[in-house]
Amino acid sequence: MHTILFSVLCILPYVIAQNSTVLYSIYPWLRLPPTPQFSSSPLSSHSVQINDILIWYSVYGSKEGIPVLFLHGGFAHSDYWALQVEQLKSSYTCILMDSRGHGRSTMSSANITYDLMTSDVVALLNHLGIQRTHLVGWSDGAIIGLNLAMKYPNKLSSLFAFAANYIPSGTKDVFASSVFTAFFARTQVEYQALNPMKKNYPNLYNNLTTMWATLPNWSQEDFAKIDKNLPVWIVDGDHEEAIFPDQPNTMTSWIPQAGELILPRTSHFAFIQDPELFTVSLARFLTEASCFECNSTTLIQSSAINIFYACIHKCVFLALFIQLIDFFC
């Protein structure tokens, strides 16, 4: 009997592991995959004085590429975008930043708001000499992106907004989610490893939960401020555990040119639960958005050039015709 019991106890971890693997393959949205790691070194990474804090940022890809700014969600940091950046860096200049109080960036005594974090983004772009950028945002990062589109429209070339809400009541109780429970536990450990203000986590926690209780608080009139020519995709997972489905649906209806993409079998963490699908979707969006931007300029330029040459041809033909008349007359 003891031998049997001992044997069962020995194989129990294996059975649990196997069952977990099977479970997560059937229900991938119930799994929080490991935090992604970069397989390459950045072109540059620095902490720079922005407003009243130090913002940490890194750059991957070519300095001459089209800029794409990646903004992470609350409590996370920019490494969470590693899987996407590693795939896109050959085609774009990928810029990552840790939001104030997150990752390797510091925070001040000022209460964190989306307006304040948006001003950090604008200041960093100005510091880097970037006039316009494509923006990829997740959760709080997506909300910052929407805020940027409303208040600083000339700064954006496009917006890929994943897992955003537009009112506080559009969010679910994330503390009831086992995936979020694991996420919060993990990010607290990561905060201690990365942040220079290691003892400040309780302050960050209070700031973010207070902000989430009241912000964002947008209406259709706010979304009307977004440039009608700005390419926008509103994106979410079909098993989103933090945002109610009406949030992406309504925002898409309020942005006339926006597309809505609901990624299957994923949640608030789709970019690491199904990175292949997420990255392919993002790459397509960026290609279309870049082509839209380039084609608009190209069409205008080519039309102007065609008109110019057409005028020259007509003038030359008219001059020759007049000379012929003079010759024969």
C-alpha positions in Angstrom: 0.0 0.0 0.0 2.8 2.4 0.9 4.6 1.5 -2.3 1.5 2.3 -4.3 1.0 5.6 -2.5 4.6 6.6 -3.0 4.4 5.7 -6.7 1.3 7.9 -7.1 3.0 10.8 -5.3 6.0 10.5 -7.6 4.1 10.6 -10.8 1.5 13.2 -9.6 3.6 16.3 -10.6 4.1 14.8 -14.1 0.4 14.1 -14.5 -0.5 17.6 -13.3 2.1 19.1 -15.7 0.8 17.0 -18.6 -2.8 17.9 -17.8 -1.9 21.6 -17.6 -0.3 21.4 -21.0 -3.3 19.8 -22.4 -5.6 22.3 -20.7 -3.7 25.3 -21.9 -3.6 23.9 -25.5 -7.4 23.7 -25.4 -7.9 26.9 -23.4 -4.8 29.1 -24.2 -6.5 32.2 -22.8 -6.3 30.7 -19.3 -2.5 30.8 -19.5 -0.1 33.6 -18.7 3.1 32.7 -20.7 6.5 33.7 -19.5 7.6 37.3 -19.9 9.3 37.5 -23.3 13.0 38.0 -23.6 14.9 39.9 -26.3 17.2 37.7 -28.3 19.2 40.7 -29.6 20.7 43.9 -28.2 19.1 47.3 -28.9 20.7 49.9 -31.0 20.5 52.1 -28.0 18.9 52.3 -24.5 19.0 55.2 -22.2 17.3 56.9 -19.3 16.4 60.5 -20.2 15.0 63.4 -18.1 11.4 63.8 -19.2 9.2 66.3 -17.4 9.8 65.6 -13.7 11.1 62.0 -14.0 13.6 59.7 -15.8 12.1 57.8 -18.7 13.9 54.6 -19.8 13.7 53.8 -23.5 15.3 51.5 -26.1 15.5 51.4 -29.8 15.7 48.3 -32.1 16.1 48.0 -35.8 17.4 50.5 -38.3 17.8 54.2 -37.4 16.5 55.0 -40.9 13.4 52.9 -40.6 9.8 54.0 -40.2 9.3 54.6 -36.4 6.9 52.5 -34.4 6.4 53.2 -30.7 5.4 50.4 -28.4 3.5 51.2 -25.2 2.9 48.6 -22.5 0.1 48.1 -20.0 -0.3 48.9 -16.4 2.3 47.3 -14.0 4.2 45.9 -16.9 7.3 47.1 -18.8 8.5 47.3 -22.4 10.1 43.8 -22.5 6.6 42.4 -22.9 6.8 43.5 -26.5 9.9 41.5 -27.2 8.3 38.9 -29.4 6.7 41.5 -31.7 9.8 43.8 -31.9 12.1 40.9 -32.8 9.9 40.1 -35.8 9.4 43.7 -36.9 12.8 45.3 -36.3 14.1 44.4 -39.7 11.4 46.6 -41.3 10.9 49.4 -38.8 12.6 51.4 -36.1 11.0 50.0 -33.0 11.0 52.4 -30.0 10.1 51.1 -26.6 9.6 53.0 -23.4 8.8 52.2 -19.8 5.9 54.4 -18.7 6.5 56.6 -15.6 6.8 54.5 -12.5 7.0 51.3 -14.5 9.9 49.1 -15.4 13.1 51.1 -15.3 11.4 54.5 -15.3 11.1 56.6 -12.1 8.0 58.4 -10.8 7.4 61.7 -8.9 5.0 62.8 -6.3 2.5 63.8 -9.1 -0.5 61.6 -9.4 -0.3 59.4 -12.5 -2.9 60.2 -15.2 -3.3 59.4 -18.8 -2.7 63.0 -19.7 0.5 63.0 -17.7 1.7 59.8 -19.4 0.7 61.2 -22.8 2.8 64.3 -22.2 5.8 61.9 -21.3 5.3 60.2 -24.7 5.2 63.6 -26.6 8.3 64.8 -24.7 10.2 61.6 -25.5 9.3 61.8 -29.2 10.5 65.4 -29.3 13.7 64.3 -27.5 14.3 61.7 -30.2 13.5 64.1 -33.0 10.6 62.0 -34.2 7.8 64.1 -35.7 5.3 61.3 -36.3 5.2 57.7 -35.4 3.0 54.6 -35.7 1.9 53.6 -32.2 1.2 50.1 -30.8 -0.5 50.2 -27.4 -1.6 47.5 -25.0 -4.2 48.3 -22.3 -3.0 51.5 -20.6 -0.6 51.9 -23.6 -3.6 51.8 -26.0 -5.5 54.3 -23.9 -2.4 56.6 -24.0 -2.4 56.1 -27.8 -6.1 57.1 -28.1 -5.4 60.1 -25.9 -2.5 61.1 -28.1 -4.8 60.7 -31.2 -7.3 63.1 -29.6 -4.9 65.7 -28.3 -1.8 65.5 -30.4 -3.0 64.2 -33.8 0.0 65.4 -35.7 2.2 63.1 -33.7 0.7 59.8 -35.0 1.0 58.0 -38.4 -1.4 55.2 -37.2 -2.7 53.6 -34.0 -3.0 49.9 -33.2 -5.0 50.0 -29.9 -5.2 46.6 -28.2 -7.3 46.0 -25.1 -8.5 49.5 -24.3 -11.5 50.8 -22.5 -13.0 54.3 -22.8 -14.9 54.5 -19.5 -14.1 53.0 -16.1 -17.3 51.0 -16.0 -16.1 49.2 -19.2 -13.6 47.1 -17.1 -14.3 43.9 -15.2 -12.9 42.9 -11.8 -9.5 41.8 -12.9 -8.6 40.8 -9.3 -11.1 37.9 -9.7 -9.1 36.6 -12.6 -6.5 33.9 -12.0 -4.5 35.1 -15.0 -4.4 38.6 -13.6 -3.5 37.3 -10.2 -0.5 35.6 -11.7 0.3 38.7 -13.7 0.2 41.0 -10.7 2.4 38.7 -8.7 4.9 38.4 -11.5 5.1 42.2 -12.3 5.7 43.0 -8.6 8.8 40.7 -8.7 9.9 42.3 -12.0 9.5 45.8 -10.5 11.9 44.9 -7.7 14.4 43.6 -10.2 14.2 46.5 -12.7 13.0 49.7 -11.0 15.5 52.1 -9.3 12.8 53.0 -6.8 12.3 49.5 -5.5 10.3 50.4 -2.4 7.9 52.5 -4.4 5.6 49.7 -5.7 2.8 50.4 -3.2 2.7 54.0 -4.4 2.5 52.8 -8.0 -0.2 50.4 -7.1 -2.3 53.1 -5.4 -1.7 55.5 -8.3 -2.9 53.1 -11.0 -5.9 51.7 -9.1 -7.0 55.2 -8.3 -6.6 56.2 -11.9 -8.5 53.2 -13.2 -11.4 54.0 -11.0 -12.0 57.3 -12.7 -10.2 57.3 -16.1 -10.5 57.3 -19.0 -13.9 58.9 -19.2 -14.5 59.6 -22.9 -17.6 60.2 -24.9 -18.3 60.1 -28.6 -17.4 63.8 -28.9 -13.9 63.0 -27.7 -13.5 60.3 -30.4 -14.7 62.8 -33.0 -11.4 64.7 -32.3 -9.4 61.9 -33.9 -8.2 62.7 -37.4 -10.5 61.0 -40.0 -7.5 60.1 -42.1 -5.6 58.4 -39.2 -5.4 54.6 -39.8 -6.8 52.9 -36.6 -7.4 49.4 -35.6 -9.3 48.6 -32.3 -8.2 45.2 -31.2 -9.0 42.7 -28.4 -9.1 39.1 -27.5 -12.4 37.1 -27.7 -11.8 35.9 -24.1 -10.8 39.3 -22.7 -10.9 39.1 -18.9 -10.5 42.8 -18.2 -12.6 44.7 -20.8 -16.3 44.3 -21.6 -17.0 43.5 -25.3 -19.0 46.7 -25.7 -15.8 48.8 -25.3 -14.0 47.9 -28.6 -17.4 47.7 -30.4 -18.4 51.2 -29.4 -15.0 52.8 -29.9 -14.9 51.3 -33.4 -18.4 52.7 -34.2 -17.2 56.1 -33.0 -14.1 56.2 -35.2 -15.4 56.1 -38.8 -12.3 54.8 -40.5 -11.4 52.3 -37.7 -11.2 48.6 -38.2 -12.1 46.2 -35.4 -10.1 43.0 -34.9 -11.1 40.3 -32.3 -8.4 37.7 -31.9 -9.6 34.2 -31.3 -8.7 32.1 -28.3 -6.9 34.9 -26.6 -7.4 37.3 -23.7 -5.9 40.6 -22.4 -2.5 38.9 -23.1 -3.0 37.9 -26.7 0.5 39.1 -27.8 2.1 36.4 -25.7 -0.7 33.8 -25.7 -0.7 33.7 -29.5 2.3 35.9 -30.6 2.3 34.5 -34.2 -1.3 35.6 -34.8 -0.9 38.9 -33.0 2.3 39.8 -34.8 1.0 38.8 -38.3 -2.0 41.0 -37.6 0.1 43.9 -36.4 2.5 43.6 -39.4 -0.4 43.7 -41.8 -1.8 46.8 -40.1 1.5 48.5 -40.2 2.0 47.6 -43.9 -1.4 49.0 -44.8 -1.0 52.1 -42.6 2.5 52.8 -44.1 1.1 52.3 -47.6 -1.8 54.5 -46.9 0.6 57.2 -45.6 3.1 56.8 -48.5 0.4 56.4 -51.1 -1.4 59.5 -50.1 1.9 61.5 -50.4 2.9 59.6 -53.5 -0.4 60.1 -55.2 -0.3 63.8 -54.5 3.3 64.0 -55.7 2.8 61.9 -58.8 -0.4 63.8 -59.7 1.5 67.0 -59.4 4.3 65.7 -61.5 2.0 64.3 -64.1 0.2 67.6 -64.4 3.5 69.4 -64.6 4.7 67.2 -67.5 1.3 67.4 -69.2 1.6 71.1 -69.2 5.1 71.0 -70.6 4.0 68.7 -73.4 1.1 70.9 -74.3 3.2 74.0 -74.2 5.9 72.4 -76.4 3.2 71.1 -78.9 1.6 74.6 -79.0 4.9 76.3 -79.6 5.7 73.9 -82.5 2.3 74.3 -83.9 2.7 78.1 -83.9 6.1 77.8 -85.6 4.6 75.6 -88.3 1.8 78.1 -89.0 4.4 80.9 -89.2 6.5 78.8 -91.6 3.7 78.0 -94.0 2.0 81.3 -93.8 
